[in-house]
Amino acid sequence: MPVARLAFKAANFAGMLLLVAVFVVPFVWMVSTSLKTYSETVLFPPKWIPAELRWDNFARAWNSGPFLKYFLNSVIVSVSILLLQLVSIVFAAYAFARYQFRGQKLLFGLTMITLMIPGQLIFLPVYLLMSRWGILDSLLALILPFSSSAFGIFLLRQTFKQVQEELLEAARLDDASEWKIVFRIMVPMARPALVTFALFSFIAHWNDYFWPLVMTTTDAARTLPIGISKIREVDGGTAWHILMAGNMILVVPILLVFFVAQRHIIQAFVYSGVK
């Protein structure tokens, strides 16, 4: 029995190391390549540690296009979408979790069905709608179609349903309005879930390539992923060190946001009752 248990632990540890390697090795390779010269990027066998750290690769990537404009557009789009989604999902989730009304199950079912529809399937009617409104090639065209989130509604509804009804009744007996109940009780208790959703939403829209590519035609409204793809035009499309430096510029904000929010993410997946 001890031998079998030891073998299981060893296999479990090996599996975890393999899983970590699958995710970590490509990232380490990206960091390494972003600091190399071009000649070092094409060596075989690969050279992991550059002979000299080439920090100027980041400057070359940044100066390969209007990257400041791309960066600001990405910030505006990602943050605006996140704020609109947080407002809409809080009220929708509260209504689905704490109220009973005619058509509730139907509406919630329709909301969940939208999770099964890929964005590439509905982009054409949305594109035509944005064109009719005259807002193509603008930041609004990148923000408005994502002003709410079915996943966020589902996640927050499940969190709100864990709050005991007695706590809300006590608040109502103290003459607390529904606004106070939402923002003084429900939202603070759902903070881990909200932070988790905010991180997922920010990452998804910060990295989004398809939608900005479809909805924009000029650099005035394009975002950072589109700018990164244009680095391929540098040195005939073979400047892998410059491309990896551009990818690092794209990834660093996500890493910073993740490290700030990781404690709340862990809490979101741990059930905590209300005492």
Secondary structure, 3 states (H helix, E strand, C coil): CHHHHHHHHHHHHHHHHHHHHHHHHHHHHHHHHHCCCHHHHCCCCCCCCCCCCCCHHHHHHHCCCCHHHHHHHHHHHHHHHHHHHHHHHHHHHHHHHHCCCCCHHHHHHHHHHHHHCCHHHHHHHHHHHHHHHCCCCCHHHHHHHHCCCHHHHHHHHHHHCCCCHHHHHHHHHCCCCHHHHHHHHHHHHCHHHHHHHHHHHHHHHHCCCHHHHHHCCCCCCCCHHHHHHHHHHHHHHCCHHHHHHHHHHHHHHHHHHHHHHHHHHHHHCCCCCCC
